[in-house]
Amino acid sequence: MAELKDVGGAIRARRQEVGLSLRALAGRLGVSPATLSAVENGRTPLTVTRLHRIAELLDTTAPDLLSGPAGSSGSAAIPQVPASRGATPEGRRGAWRDFSTISIDPVLEAAARVFVRQGFHATSMREVATEAHLSVAGVYHHHPSKERLLVSLLDLTLAEIGWRVEAARVEGRDPVDSFARMVESLALFHAVRADLAFIGASEMRALGPQERTRITGLRDGVQHALDTQAAACLDVGAFEVDDARTTLRAIATMCTSLPSWFRPEGPLDAASVARAYAQYALTLMGHREAPTPSPPVPAPDSSLEADSE
Protein backbone atom coordinates (compact mmCIF):
# COMPACT_ATOMS: atom_id res chain seq x y z
CA MET A 1 0.00 0.00 0.00
CA ALA A 2 1.14 3.51 -0.68
CA GLU A 3 1.44 6.57 1.49
CA LEU A 4 -0.58 9.68 0.69
CA LYS A 5 2.27 11.20 -1.34
CA ASP A 6 2.58 7.99 -3.37
CA VAL A 7 -1.16 7.86 -4.10
CA GLY A 8 -1.07 11.54 -5.06
CA GLY A 9 1.94 10.92 -7.26
CA ALA A 10 0.15 8.07 -8.99
CA ILE A 11 -2.86 10.30 -9.64
CA ARG A 12 -0.64 13.03 -11.09
CA ALA A 13 1.28 10.57 -13.26
CA ARG A 14 -1.91 8.99 -14.60
CA ARG A 15 -3.49 12.42 -15.21
CA GLN A 16 -0.48 13.49 -17.26
CA GLU A 17 -0.48 10.17 -19.09
CA VAL A 18 -4.04 10.66 -20.32
CA GLY A 19 -3.37 14.30 -21.18
CA LEU A 20 -5.58 16.06 -18.63
CA SER A 21 -4.59 19.32 -17.01
CA LEU A 22 -4.91 19.81 -13.27
CA ARG A 23 -7.71 22.32 -13.83
CA ALA A 24 -9.58 20.02 -16.21
CA LEU A 25 -9.54 17.06 -13.82
CA ALA A 26 -10.50 19.28 -10.88
CA GLY A 27 -13.47 20.58 -12.87
CA ARG A 28 -14.70 17.09 -13.68
CA LEU A 29 -14.19 16.03 -10.07
CA GLY A 30 -16.06 19.05 -8.75
CA VAL A 31 -13.24 20.42 -6.59
CA SER A 32 -10.94 23.41 -6.83
CA PRO A 33 -7.55 23.06 -8.56
CA ALA A 34 -5.94 23.88 -5.18
CA THR A 35 -7.69 20.91 -3.56
CA LEU A 36 -6.62 18.53 -6.31
CA SER A 37 -3.08 19.89 -6.11
CA ALA A 38 -3.07 19.12 -2.37
CA VAL A 39 -4.23 15.57 -3.13
CA GLU A 40 -1.49 15.07 -5.73
CA ASN A 41 1.14 16.37 -3.33
CA GLY A 42 0.00 14.17 -0.44
CA ARG A 43 -1.20 17.04 1.73
CA THR A 44 -4.85 15.99 2.05
CA PRO A 45 -6.51 12.59 2.58
CA LEU A 46 -8.85 10.91 0.12
CA THR A 47 -12.22 9.31 0.81
CA VAL A 48 -12.96 5.94 -0.80
CA THR A 49 -15.73 7.57 -2.84
CA ARG A 50 -13.44 10.28 -4.22
CA LEU A 51 -10.68 7.78 -4.97
CA HIS A 52 -13.12 5.72 -7.03
CA ARG A 53 -14.29 8.84 -8.87
CA ILE A 54 -10.74 9.90 -9.72
CA ALA A 55 -9.98 6.39 -10.96
CA GLU A 56 -13.05 6.51 -13.22
CA LEU A 57 -12.13 9.89 -14.65
CA LEU A 58 -8.59 8.69 -15.35
CA ASP A 59 -9.77 5.39 -16.86
CA THR A 60 -7.93 3.28 -14.31
CA THR A 61 -8.68 1.39 -11.10
CA ALA A 62 -8.40 2.33 -7.44
CA PRO A 63 -5.83 -0.42 -6.64
CA ASP A 64 -3.61 0.85 -9.47
CA LEU A 65 -3.63 4.31 -7.91
CA LEU A 66 -3.14 2.87 -4.42
CA SER A 67 -0.01 1.06 -5.55
CA GLY A 68 1.63 4.44 -6.10
CA PRO A 69 4.10 5.40 -8.82
CA ALA A 70 6.38 2.66 -10.10
CA GLY A 71 8.96 1.72 -7.54
CA SER A 72 7.28 3.40 -4.58
CA SER A 73 6.70 1.70 -1.26
CA GLY A 74 5.35 2.68 2.11
CA SER A 75 2.93 1.96 4.91
CA ALA A 76 -0.83 1.81 4.52
CA ALA A 77 -2.54 5.15 4.10
CA ILE A 78 -5.87 4.30 2.46
CA PRO A 79 -7.65 0.94 2.85
CA GLN A 80 -7.68 -1.32 -0.18
CA VAL A 81 -10.85 -1.09 -2.23
CA PRO A 82 -12.33 -3.22 -5.03
CA ALA A 83 -10.83 -3.12 -8.50
CA SER A 84 -13.85 -1.29 -9.90
CA ARG A 85 -17.01 0.34 -8.67
CA GLY A 86 -19.36 -2.35 -7.44
CA ALA A 87 -16.82 -5.13 -7.94
CA THR A 88 -16.70 -7.83 -5.31
CA PRO A 89 -13.71 -10.01 -4.43
CA GLU A 90 -15.48 -13.00 -5.94
CA GLY A 91 -17.11 -11.12 -8.82
CA ARG A 92 -20.56 -12.55 -8.09
CA ARG A 93 -23.94 -11.15 -7.14
CA GLY A 94 -24.78 -11.14 -3.47
CA ALA A 95 -21.16 -11.44 -2.36
CA TRP A 96 -21.71 -8.47 -0.07
CA ARG A 97 -23.90 -10.73 2.05
CA ASP A 98 -21.12 -13.33 2.40
CA PHE A 99 -18.85 -12.75 5.40
CA SER A 100 -16.68 -15.80 4.90
CA THR A 101 -14.64 -13.59 2.54
CA ILE A 102 -13.17 -11.43 5.32
CA SER A 103 -9.57 -12.46 5.88
CA ILE A 104 -7.97 -10.87 8.94
CA ASP A 105 -4.40 -11.07 10.10
CA PRO A 106 -4.39 -13.31 13.25
CA VAL A 107 -2.71 -10.52 15.22
CA LEU A 108 -5.40 -8.06 14.18
CA GLU A 109 -8.07 -10.60 15.04
CA ALA A 110 -6.53 -11.03 18.49
CA ALA A 111 -6.22 -7.25 18.95
CA ALA A 112 -9.89 -6.81 18.03
CA ARG A 113 -10.96 -9.32 20.67
CA VAL A 114 -8.91 -7.65 23.39
CA PHE A 115 -9.92 -4.11 22.38
CA VAL A 116 -13.59 -5.09 22.52
CA ARG A 117 -13.15 -6.90 25.82
CA GLN A 118 -11.28 -4.23 27.75
CA GLY A 119 -10.83 -1.16 25.56
CA PHE A 120 -7.90 0.20 23.58
CA HIS A 121 -6.29 2.26 26.34
CA ALA A 122 -6.46 -0.58 28.87
CA THR A 123 -4.76 -3.04 26.48
CA SER A 124 -1.02 -3.64 26.29
CA MET A 125 0.91 -5.10 23.38
CA ARG A 126 1.85 -7.98 25.65
CA GLU A 127 -1.84 -8.81 26.11
CA VAL A 128 -2.34 -8.73 22.34
CA ALA A 129 0.64 -11.06 21.92
CA THR A 130 -0.75 -13.46 24.52
CA GLU A 131 -4.16 -13.46 22.83
CA ALA A 132 -2.49 -14.18 19.48
CA HIS A 133 -0.22 -16.88 20.96
CA LEU A 134 2.86 -15.00 19.81
CA SER A 135 5.84 -13.34 21.43
CA VAL A 136 5.75 -9.59 21.93
CA ALA A 137 8.64 -9.32 19.48
CA GLY A 138 6.61 -11.28 16.95
CA VAL A 139 3.76 -8.80 17.20
CA TYR A 140 6.07 -5.79 16.90
CA HIS A 141 7.69 -7.32 13.82
CA HIS A 142 4.48 -6.80 11.84
CA HIS A 143 2.78 -4.01 13.82
CA PRO A 144 5.14 -1.31 15.13
CA SER A 145 2.74 0.14 17.70
CA LYS A 146 -0.62 -0.34 19.36
CA GLU A 147 -1.99 2.64 17.44
CA ARG A 148 -0.98 1.03 14.15
CA LEU A 149 -2.99 -2.04 15.16
CA LEU A 150 -6.00 0.19 15.71
CA VAL A 151 -5.45 2.06 12.44
CA SER A 152 -5.23 -1.23 10.54
CA LEU A 153 -8.48 -2.45 12.11
CA LEU A 154 -10.27 0.78 11.24
CA ASP A 155 -8.92 0.72 7.67
CA LEU A 156 -10.09 -2.88 7.29
CA THR A 157 -13.52 -2.03 8.69
CA LEU A 158 -14.12 0.92 6.37
CA ALA A 159 -12.75 -0.87 3.32
CA GLU A 160 -15.13 -3.78 3.99
CA ILE A 161 -18.10 -1.49 4.50
CA GLY A 162 -17.15 0.51 1.41
CA TRP A 163 -17.03 -2.30 -1.12
CA ARG A 164 -20.08 -4.05 0.33
CA VAL A 165 -22.25 -0.93 0.21
CA GLU A 166 -21.11 -0.19 -3.34
CA ALA A 167 -21.69 -3.79 -4.47
CA ALA A 168 -25.18 -3.62 -2.96
CA ARG A 169 -25.84 -0.38 -4.84
CA VAL A 170 -25.03 -1.70 -8.28
CA GLU A 171 -27.24 -4.74 -7.77
CA GLY A 172 -30.33 -2.60 -7.37
CA ARG A 173 -33.02 -2.75 -10.06
CA ASP A 174 -33.76 0.97 -9.69
CA PRO A 175 -32.65 3.89 -7.48
CA VAL A 176 -34.94 2.92 -4.59
CA ASP A 177 -33.93 -0.75 -4.66
CA SER A 178 -30.27 0.30 -4.70
CA PHE A 179 -30.81 2.57 -1.69
CA ALA A 180 -32.57 -0.20 0.24
CA ARG A 181 -29.80 -2.67 -0.51
CA MET A 182 -27.15 -0.18 0.60
CA VAL A 183 -28.89 0.27 3.96
CA GLU A 184 -29.29 -3.50 4.25
CA SER A 185 -25.57 -3.95 3.58
CA LEU A 186 -24.59 -1.35 6.17
CA ALA A 187 -26.88 -2.89 8.78
CA LEU A 188 -25.75 -6.42 7.96
CA PHE A 189 -22.08 -5.58 8.44
CA HIS A 190 -22.73 -3.99 11.83
CA ALA A 191 -24.75 -6.99 12.95
CA VAL A 192 -22.37 -9.69 11.68
CA ARG A 193 -19.03 -7.98 12.41
CA ALA A 194 -20.06 -6.25 15.61
CA ASP A 195 -16.50 -6.51 16.92
CA LEU A 196 -15.02 -4.39 14.12
CA ALA A 197 -18.00 -2.05 14.13
CA PHE A 198 -17.78 -1.53 17.90
CA ILE A 199 -14.10 -0.63 17.68
CA GLY A 200 -14.81 1.80 14.87
CA ALA A 201 -17.51 3.52 16.90
CA SER A 202 -15.73 3.64 20.25
CA GLU A 203 -11.97 3.93 19.72
CA MET A 204 -11.44 6.62 17.07
CA ARG A 205 -10.73 9.08 19.89
CA ALA A 206 -7.50 7.16 20.56
CA LEU A 207 -6.04 8.14 17.18
CA GLY A 208 -3.65 11.00 16.60
CA PRO A 209 -5.02 14.06 14.76
CA GLN A 210 -3.76 13.09 11.29
CA GLU A 211 -5.10 9.54 11.37
CA ARG A 212 -8.35 10.66 12.98
CA THR A 213 -8.91 13.13 10.16
CA ARG A 214 -8.16 10.51 7.52
CA ILE A 215 -10.35 7.82 9.05
CA THR A 216 -13.16 10.32 9.57
CA GLY A 217 -12.95 11.15 5.87
CA LEU A 218 -13.33 7.49 4.95
CA ARG A 219 -16.28 7.11 7.30
CA ASP A 220 -17.90 10.22 5.85
CA GLY A 221 -17.52 8.66 2.40
CA VAL A 222 -20.00 5.95 3.38
CA GLN A 223 -22.51 8.58 4.48
CA HIS A 224 -21.89 10.46 1.23
CA ALA A 225 -22.69 7.32 -0.76
CA LEU A 226 -26.07 7.02 1.01
CA ASP A 227 -26.72 10.72 0.50
CA THR A 228 -25.95 10.48 -3.22
CA GLN A 229 -28.22 7.49 -3.74
CA ALA A 230 -31.02 9.13 -1.78
CA ALA A 231 -30.65 12.21 -4.00
CA ALA A 232 -31.20 10.00 -7.05
CA CYS A 233 -34.42 8.73 -5.46
CA LEU A 234 -35.55 12.27 -4.66
CA ASP A 235 -34.82 13.32 -8.25
CA VAL A 236 -37.31 10.76 -9.59
CA GLY A 237 -39.92 11.59 -6.95
CA ALA A 238 -39.64 8.25 -5.15
CA PHE A 239 -38.98 9.85 -1.74
CA GLU A 240 -41.00 12.52 0.04
CA VAL A 241 -39.12 13.76 3.09
CA ASP A 242 -38.86 17.25 4.57
CA ASP A 243 -35.29 17.02 5.89
CA ALA A 244 -33.39 14.41 3.90
CA ARG A 245 -30.00 15.25 5.43
CA THR A 246 -31.09 14.70 9.03
CA THR A 247 -33.12 11.63 8.12
CA LEU A 248 -30.19 10.04 6.29
CA ARG A 249 -27.93 10.55 9.30
CA ALA A 250 -30.56 8.97 11.51
CA ILE A 251 -30.66 5.98 9.16
CA ALA A 252 -26.86 5.58 9.22
CA THR A 253 -26.81 5.88 13.03
CA MET A 254 -29.59 3.32 13.25
CA CYS A 255 -27.35 0.87 11.41
CA THR A 256 -24.09 1.69 13.21
CA SER A 257 -25.74 1.29 16.63
CA LEU A 258 -26.69 -2.34 15.95
CA PRO A 259 -23.68 -3.73 17.89
CA SER A 260 -25.08 -2.14 21.06
CA TRP A 261 -28.07 -4.47 21.14
CA PHE A 262 -28.04 -7.14 18.43
CA ARG A 263 -27.14 -10.66 19.58
CA PRO A 264 -26.78 -13.60 17.15
CA GLU A 265 -28.56 -15.87 19.62
CA GLY A 266 -31.62 -13.58 19.68
CA PRO A 267 -35.00 -14.24 18.06
CA LEU A 268 -33.98 -12.70 14.71
CA ASP A 269 -30.89 -13.46 12.68
CA ALA A 270 -28.66 -10.74 11.22
CA ALA A 271 -30.07 -11.07 7.71
CA SER A 272 -33.64 -10.61 8.92
CA VAL A 273 -32.74 -7.55 10.97
CA ALA A 274 -30.84 -6.01 8.05
CA ARG A 275 -33.78 -6.50 5.69
CA ALA A 276 -36.11 -4.93 8.26
CA TYR A 277 -33.76 -1.96 8.63
CA ALA A 278 -33.86 -1.43 4.87
CA GLN A 279 -37.66 -1.22 5.03
CA TYR A 280 -37.49 1.15 8.02
CA ALA A 281 -35.17 3.38 6.00
CA LEU A 282 -37.58 3.51 3.07
CA THR A 283 -40.39 4.46 5.44
CA LEU A 284 -38.31 7.21 7.06
CA MET A 285 -37.47 8.62 3.63
CA GLY A 286 -41.15 8.74 2.72
CA HIS A 287 -41.00 6.14 -0.03
CA ARG A 288 -44.20 5.98 -2.00
CA GLU A 289 -45.05 2.79 -3.81
CA ALA A 290 -46.55 3.23 -7.25
CA PRO A 291 -50.35 3.05 -6.86
CA THR A 292 -51.96 -0.18 -7.97
CA PRO A 293 -54.49 0.52 -10.73
CA SER A 294 -58.09 -0.02 -9.64
CA PRO A 295 -59.92 -2.80 -11.47
CA PRO A 296 -62.26 -1.48 -14.15
CA VAL A 297 -65.90 -1.10 -13.16
CA PRO A 298 -67.98 -3.45 -15.32
CA ALA A 299 -70.47 -1.76 -17.60
CA PRO A 300 -74.15 -2.40 -16.91
CA ASP A 301 -75.52 -5.49 -18.66
CA SER A 302 -77.85 -4.07 -21.30
CA SER A 303 -79.63 -7.40 -21.63
CA LEU A 304 -80.76 -7.19 -18.00
CA GLU A 305 -82.08 -3.66 -18.61
CA ALA A 306 -84.03 -4.91 -21.59
CA ASP A 307 -85.54 -7.78 -19.56
CA SER A 308 -86.68 -5.33 -16.85
CA GLU A 309 -88.64 -3.36 -19.41
N, C-alpha and C positions, 0 to 999 in steps of 0.2 A: 504493500500500500504506500501511497505517496503522501508527503507532507503538503500543506497548503500551497507552498511556493512551487512544488512539483506539479500539482494539479493545475495551478494557474499557468505554469509554463507550458503544460500540455495543451491547455485551451488556446493560448496565444499561438503556439506552433501550428495547431490544427486550423485556426482562423486564418493565419497567413497562407497556409497550404491551399485552402479553398478560395483564397483571394478576397476575403472580406476585410473591410477596414474596422477598426475599433468602434467607430461611430455607427457604422452600418449594423454590426452585430448587436450593439447596445440598443439601437432602435428596435430591432426585431425582438429583442429580449424584454423590452419595456423598462429599461433602467437607464441611468445617465452614463455617459462615457466614463466619468470619474469613478462610478461604482464598478463598472466592468474592468477598468484599469486596476482598481484595488484588488479585484478577484485574480486577475492575471499576475499580479505581483505578490500574491499570497498575503495580502493585508486584511482580507475579510473572509469569513467562512461562507460556505455554500450550503444551502438546504438540498435535500435529495431531489425535491421537485425542480429546483432551478438547475441542478446538475443535469437532470434528464432533459430539460428544455434546451440547454446549451448543446448537449450531445445531438439532439434532433436537428437543431439549426445548423450544426457543423457536419451533419451526415456521418456521425460516428456513434459510438456506444459509450455509456458511462464507465464501464470497466477500462476501456481504452484510455479515457481521460484520467481515471484514477491511477493508472499505472505510471503516470508522469512522463516527461520526455525520455527519450531513449537514454539508457544508462543511469537514470536517477534511482535513488533508493531512499528509504526513510521509514519512520514509524507511522502508524495509522493516524490519519487525520479525519477521514470521512469514511463511514461504514460502507462496505461493499454493497452494491445494488445490482439488480438483474441486468442482463445484457441489453435488454430493450424494454420500452414501456410495456408493462403488462406481462412480460415474460416471467415464467416460473422456472425454478431449477430443473424441473422435470419436463417442462414444455407441454403440460397437459391441463385440461380444464379441471377446475376444482382443486388444484394442488394447494391453493391457499387454505383449504380446510384440513390439509394433512400435516400433522405436526411431528411425524416421524422423520421429516426432512431436516429438522434442526440438529445440527452437529456442533456441540460445544466442547471446547478444550476442557479436559478433566479438571484442570486447576480452576478454570472459570466456573465450572459447575460446582466445585467444592466451595469456592468463594461465595457464590450465590447462596448456597445453603446456609453458610455461616452468617452472611450479611442479613439474611432474612430472619435468622434465629435470634441474633443478638445485636444487630445494627452495625453499620460501617465503623463508627468511631470506637466501638467497644471490641472490635476484632483486631487481632494481631496477625502478622504474616505467619508466625509460628502456628497459630490455630488453623489458618488456611492450609498450611503444609500438612498438619496432622489430619485434617479432614480429607485431604487429597492423597494421603498415604505416601507423601514425599518428604524429602529433607527440605529444610528452609532454603538451603543453597539451590536445590533443584527448582524451587518456585521462583527464586530471584533470577535464575538463569533465563527464564522466559518472560517474567513479569518484573520489571525493575522496581516497582513500588506498589503499595496498596492502592494508591490513587489510580495507577495505570490499570489495575485489575478492575476497578469500578468503571473507568472510562471504557474499557473493552466490553464490559457487560452492557453498558448503556448504548454503545455503538451497535452491538449485536441486536439489542432489543429494538432499536429504531430502524435498523436495516430490515429486520424481519417484519415489523409492522408495515414498513414502507412498501416492500414488494408484494406483500399479501393484500394490502388495501388496493394497490394499483392493479393487481391481477383480478381482484374481485370487480373492479370498475369495468375493465374491458370485457368481462363476461356478460355484462348487463345487456338485456334486449333493447332497452331504451334508457333515457336519462334517469327516470325514477327507479327502474330496476337496478341500474348501476349504483345509484345512491344507497339503496337499501342493502345491496351486497357489500358495499364499503363499510357501512355501519355494522353489519353482521360480522365482517372480517375483523374489525377493530374490537368488537365485543368478544368474539371467539378467542382472539389472542389473549386478552386480559383474563378470560376465564380459564383457558388451558395452561398458559404460562404465567400463572399468578406470581411465581417467584421473581421472574424478570420484570414483570410489570410493577410489582411492589417496590423493587429496588429503584426503578425509574421514577416512581412517584415520591419516594421518601428520602432518597440519598443524594439528589442533585446538589443540595446545599453543601455537600462535602467537597465539591469540585472547586478548583481555583477559578478565578474570573474568566480566563481565556477559554478553558474547556467548558465552563458553564454556559458561556455565550454561544459556543459552537453547538453544544448539545441542545440548548434551547432552540436554536435555529432549526435543527433537524426535527425536533418535536413540533415546532410551529408549522413545518412543512406538511405534516399529516393533517393538521387542522386546515391548512390552506387547500389541501386536496379535497376535503369535505366541502369547504366553502365554494370551491370552483364548481364541483358537481351540483351542489344545491343551486348555484346561479343558473346552471343550464336548465334545471327543472323549473326555476322561476321564469326563465325566458320563454318557455313553452306553455306557461300557465298551469303547470301541474301542481304547484305549491301555492298556498294562500296563507301567508304568515306576516304579521305586522313587523316583527323585529327578527329578521333572519339571523343576524349576527349573534345576538344573545342566545337564540334558540339553538343554533349550531354548536355553540360552546357548551350549552347544557347537555346536548346529545353526546358530545365527546367526553364530557365529565362523567356522564352516566355510564359510559363504557369503561373508562379508566378506573372507576371506583369499584368495579366488579370484584377485584381481589379482596376487598374489605369484607365481603359477605358470602361470595359464592364458594360452595364446597362441593367437590366431585361426588361425595357420598350423599348429597341432598336429593330431594324428590325429582329435580330436573337435571338433565345432563347439560354440558356446556353448549352443545349444538342447539338444543331446544331454547335455552336462554338467549343465545345469540340471535336466533331467528325472531324471537319475541321482541328483542331490543330493536331489531330492524323495523318491525311493525310499529313499535312505540315512536320511533324516530319519524316515520312517515306521518303518523298522527300529529306529532308536535309541529311538523312543518306544514300542516294543513293540506295534506294530499287529498285530492278529489278524484275519486274513480270516475271514469267516463260513465255517464248515465246509461242504464240499460233501456233500450227502446221499448215502449209499451206495446203490447200485442194489439193488432188492429181490431177495432170494434166491428163485429160482423154487421153487414147491411141487413135491414129487415127483409124477411122472406115474403116476397110479393105474392106468392101462391097462397100464403096464409091469409093475407089481406083480402085476396079475392074470395076465399072461402067464407070469410066473415061477412061479406056483402050478401 
